[in-house]
Amino acid sequence: MGEKIVMLTAYDALFGRLVDEAGVDAILVGDSVGNVVAGHASTLPVTLDHMVYHAAAVRRGVKRAMVIVDMPFLTYQASIERAILNCGRLMQESCAGGVKVEGAGPEMLDTVRALVRTGIPVMGHIGFTPQSVHAMGGARVQGREVEAADRLIQEAMGLEEAGAFAIVLELVPAELSARITASVQIPTIGIGAGAACDGQVLVLHDMLGLNDQFAPKFLKRYADMAQDVRSAVSAWAADVRGGAYPDGEHSF
């Protein structure tokens, strides 16, 4: 068994640089920026302009890790031509290393094939796909039933055949993720999908504890930065109000 792949999200140059320096293998500029940064209830309001802006910012901060960018809702589903033009624009303007698209139905597999033929590296995403949150009835674990599990295995194999270089598995039972991973030669990257995947991804703000109002079962926090921020801001505010800041050391 090889070493696991490590991927985290980032949405700006500063966090891109810090995550890169920490040694991750890949950075995902996720359309989760809509939830995490913009405060939307879903990823659906995120536009291509938003993703180009954030991807270019992250790319400027990263020297080593591969940068992969989510294609937002309706930028690749309507037609193959639109998908090629939009993905091409994002690659050109952000200098990203690849794009991620959700779903693996017949039309999406045709789109993946066309993108790969054009020279655009594509990461797939199956299981719970956030851009279909309303159609799926919310963020629910996918593949619990036999038919649904078999479909996910076929979708993964279809993405591999279409030329995807990796697949994100989101909210998939651990046993099924192991079966999917064994069914394909390309890497699987899990989020809420158990330990058998070839790698793992989390939203940076979640694992740092910055987004302390979000606590799904799969999330392990490695810091409590929300409280750190509150404490630091409160301490600074107290110093300002009490006249302790700025002092001589911090004045010219």
C-alpha positions as CSV (number, residue, x, y, z in Angstrom):
1,M,0.0,0.0,0.0
2,G,1.4,3.4,-1.0
3,E,1.4,6.6,1.0
4,K,-2.0,8.2,1.1
5,I,-2.7,11.4,-0.9
6,V,-3.4,14.5,1.2
7,M,-5.6,17.2,-0.2
8,L,-7.1,20.3,1.5
9,T,-9.1,23.3,0.3
10,A,-7.9,26.8,0.0
11,Y,-9.5,30.0,-1.3
12,D,-6.8,32.7,-1.2
13,A,-3.1,33.2,-1.6
14,L,-2.2,33.2,2.1
15,F,-3.8,29.9,3.0
16,G,-2.7,28.5,-0.3
17,R,0.9,29.3,0.7
18,L,0.6,27.9,4.2
19,V,-1.1,24.7,3.2
20,D,1.5,24.2,0.4
21,E,4.3,24.8,2.9
22,A,2.8,22.2,5.3
23,G,3.3,19.6,2.6
24,V,-0.1,18.6,1.2
25,D,0.0,16.9,-2.2
26,A,-2.9,18.8,-3.7
27,I,-5.0,21.9,-3.0
28,L,-8.7,22.0,-4.0
29,V,-10.1,25.5,-4.7
30,G,-13.6,24.3,-4.0
31,D,-16.9,25.9,-4.8
32,S,-17.4,25.4,-1.1
33,V,-16.0,29.0,-1.1
34,G,-19.7,29.9,-1.5
35,N,-20.5,28.3,1.9
36,V,-17.3,29.0,3.8
37,V,-16.4,32.5,2.6
38,A,-19.5,34.0,1.2
39,G,-22.0,32.6,3.7
40,H,-24.4,30.9,1.2
41,A,-26.4,27.9,2.2
42,S,-25.1,25.9,-0.8
43,T,-22.6,26.0,-3.6
44,L,-25.1,26.9,-6.2
45,P,-24.7,30.7,-6.2
46,V,-21.0,30.4,-7.0
47,T,-20.1,31.6,-10.5
48,L,-17.2,31.0,-12.9
49,D,-15.9,34.5,-12.2
50,H,-15.8,33.7,-8.5
51,M,-13.8,30.5,-9.2
52,V,-11.4,32.2,-11.5
53,Y,-10.7,34.9,-9.0
54,H,-10.1,32.5,-6.0
55,A,-8.2,29.9,-8.1
56,A,-5.8,32.6,-9.4
57,A,-5.3,33.9,-5.9
58,V,-4.5,30.4,-4.5
59,R,-2.2,29.6,-7.4
60,R,-0.1,32.8,-6.7
61,G,0.6,31.5,-3.2
62,V,1.5,27.9,-4.2
63,K,4.9,26.8,-5.4
64,R,4.7,23.0,-5.2
65,A,1.3,21.3,-4.7
66,M,-1.1,20.6,-7.6
67,V,-4.0,23.1,-7.7
68,I,-7.4,21.6,-8.7
69,V,-10.4,23.8,-9.2
70,D,-14.1,23.0,-8.9
71,M,-16.2,24.0,-11.9
72,P,-19.3,25.7,-10.5
73,F,-22.9,24.8,-11.2
74,L,-24.1,25.2,-14.9
75,T,-20.6,25.9,-16.2
76,Y,-20.1,22.4,-17.6
77,Q,-23.5,20.6,-17.6
78,A,-25.4,22.4,-20.5
79,S,-23.2,21.3,-23.4
80,I,-19.7,19.9,-24.2
81,E,-18.8,23.1,-26.0
82,R,-19.6,25.3,-23.1
83,A,-17.7,22.9,-20.7
84,I,-14.6,23.1,-22.9
85,L,-14.7,26.9,-23.1
86,N,-15.4,27.4,-19.4
87,C,-12.8,24.9,-18.2
88,G,-10.3,26.3,-20.7
89,R,-10.9,29.8,-19.5
90,L,-10.4,28.8,-15.9
91,M,-7.2,26.9,-16.7
92,Q,-5.8,29.9,-18.7
93,E,-6.7,32.6,-16.2
94,S,-5.9,30.8,-13.0
95,C,-2.9,28.6,-14.1
96,A,-4.6,25.7,-12.3
97,G,-3.4,22.1,-12.8
98,G,-6.8,20.6,-13.4
99,V,-10.6,20.9,-12.8
100,K,-13.1,18.9,-10.8
101,V,-16.6,18.1,-12.1
102,E,-19.5,16.4,-10.3
103,G,-21.5,13.4,-11.5
104,A,-20.9,10.5,-13.9
105,G,-24.0,10.0,-16.0
106,P,-23.7,9.2,-19.7
107,E,-23.7,12.9,-20.7
108,M,-21.1,13.8,-18.0
109,L,-18.8,11.0,-19.1
110,D,-19.0,12.3,-22.7
111,T,-18.0,15.7,-21.3
112,V,-15.1,14.3,-19.4
113,R,-13.8,12.5,-22.5
114,A,-14.0,15.8,-24.5
115,L,-12.2,17.8,-21.8
116,V,-9.5,15.2,-21.5
117,R,-9.1,15.1,-25.3
118,T,-8.7,18.9,-25.2
119,G,-5.8,18.5,-22.8
120,I,-7.7,19.5,-19.6
121,P,-7.0,17.2,-16.6
122,V,-10.2,16.2,-14.9
123,M,-11.0,14.9,-11.4
124,G,-14.4,13.3,-11.0
125,H,-16.7,13.5,-8.0
126,I,-19.4,11.0,-7.1
127,G,-21.5,10.0,-4.1
128,F,-23.0,13.1,-2.6
129,T,-22.5,15.8,-5.1
130,P,-23.2,19.2,-3.5
131,Q,-24.4,20.9,-6.7
132,S,-27.3,18.4,-6.7
133,V,-28.1,19.0,-3.0
134,H,-31.8,19.8,-3.7
135,A,-32.3,16.8,-6.1
136,M,-30.7,14.5,-3.5
137,G,-32.8,15.9,-0.6
138,G,-29.9,17.3,1.3
139,A,-26.4,16.1,2.3
140,R,-27.1,12.4,2.7
141,V,-24.9,9.3,2.6
142,Q,-25.1,7.7,-0.8
143,G,-24.9,4.0,-1.8
144,R,-26.5,2.3,1.2
145,E,-28.8,0.2,-1.0
146,V,-27.4,-2.5,-3.3
147,E,-28.6,-0.9,-6.5
148,A,-27.2,2.5,-5.5
149,A,-23.9,0.9,-4.5
150,D,-23.6,-0.9,-7.8
151,R,-24.3,2.3,-9.7
152,L,-21.5,4.2,-7.8
153,I,-19.1,1.4,-8.7
154,Q,-20.1,1.7,-12.4
155,E,-19.8,5.5,-12.2
156,A,-16.3,5.2,-10.9
157,M,-15.3,2.8,-13.6
158,G,-16.9,5.0,-16.2
159,L,-14.9,8.1,-15.0
160,E,-11.7,6.1,-15.2
161,E,-12.5,4.9,-18.7
162,A,-13.4,8.5,-19.7
163,G,-9.9,9.7,-18.7
164,A,-10.4,11.2,-15.2
165,F,-7.1,11.2,-13.2
166,A,-8.8,10.8,-9.8
167,I,-12.2,10.6,-8.2
168,V,-13.6,12.3,-5.0
169,L,-16.0,10.0,-3.1
170,E,-18.2,12.0,-0.8
171,L,-20.5,10.7,2.0
172,V,-20.1,7.0,0.9
173,P,-20.1,4.1,3.3
174,A,-16.6,2.9,4.1
175,E,-17.2,-0.7,2.8
176,L,-18.5,0.6,-0.5
177,S,-15.6,3.1,-0.8
178,A,-13.2,0.1,-0.4
179,R,-15.0,-1.7,-3.2
180,I,-14.9,1.4,-5.5
181,T,-11.2,1.9,-4.7
182,A,-10.5,-1.7,-5.6
183,S,-12.5,-1.4,-8.9
184,V,-10.4,1.4,-10.4
185,Q,-6.7,2.1,-11.0
186,I,-6.9,5.8,-10.6
187,P,-6.8,7.3,-7.0
188,T,-9.9,7.8,-4.9
189,I,-10.0,10.8,-2.5
190,G,-12.5,10.5,0.3
191,I,-14.5,13.0,2.3
192,G,-16.8,11.2,4.7
193,A,-15.9,7.9,2.8
194,G,-13.8,5.9,5.2
195,A,-10.2,4.9,5.4
196,A,-9.8,2.7,2.3
197,C,-9.6,5.6,-0.2
198,D,-6.3,6.4,-1.7
199,G,-6.4,9.8,-0.1
200,Q,-8.4,12.2,2.0
201,V,-9.7,15.8,1.6
202,L,-11.2,18.2,4.1
203,V,-12.3,21.8,3.9
204,L,-9.5,23.7,5.5
205,H,-11.7,26.0,7.6
206,D,-13.5,23.0,9.0
207,M,-10.4,21.0,10.1
208,L,-8.8,24.2,11.6
209,G,-12.0,24.7,13.7
210,L,-12.6,28.1,12.1
211,N,-16.1,27.0,11.1
212,D,-17.1,25.9,14.5
213,Q,-20.8,25.7,13.7
214,F,-20.3,22.8,11.3
215,A,-19.6,19.4,12.8
216,P,-20.5,16.4,10.6
217,K,-19.6,12.9,11.8
218,F,-16.6,12.6,9.4
219,L,-14.9,15.9,10.5
220,K,-11.9,15.8,12.9
221,R,-10.7,19.2,14.0
222,Y,-7.0,19.7,14.4
223,A,-7.2,23.2,15.9
224,D,-9.7,25.5,17.6
225,M,-9.0,28.6,15.6
226,A,-12.5,30.1,16.0
227,Q,-11.9,30.5,19.7
228,D,-8.3,31.7,19.0
229,V,-9.7,34.4,16.8
230,R,-12.3,35.5,19.3
231,S,-9.7,35.6,22.1
232,A,-7.2,37.6,20.1
233,V,-9.7,40.1,18.8
234,S,-11.1,40.6,22.4
235,A,-7.6,41.1,23.8
236,W,-6.8,43.7,21.1
237,A,-10.1,45.5,21.6
238,A,-9.5,45.7,25.3
239,D,-6.0,47.1,24.7
240,V,-7.3,49.7,22.3
241,R,-10.2,50.8,24.6
242,G,-7.9,50.9,27.6
243,G,-5.2,52.9,25.8
244,A,-2.6,50.1,26.0
245,Y,-2.3,49.8,22.2
246,P,-0.4,51.2,20.5
247,D,2.4,51.7,23.0
248,G,5.9,53.0,22.4
249,E,7.1,49.7,21.0
250,H,4.5,49.8,18.3
251,S,4.8,53.5,17.4
252,F,7.2,55.3,15.1
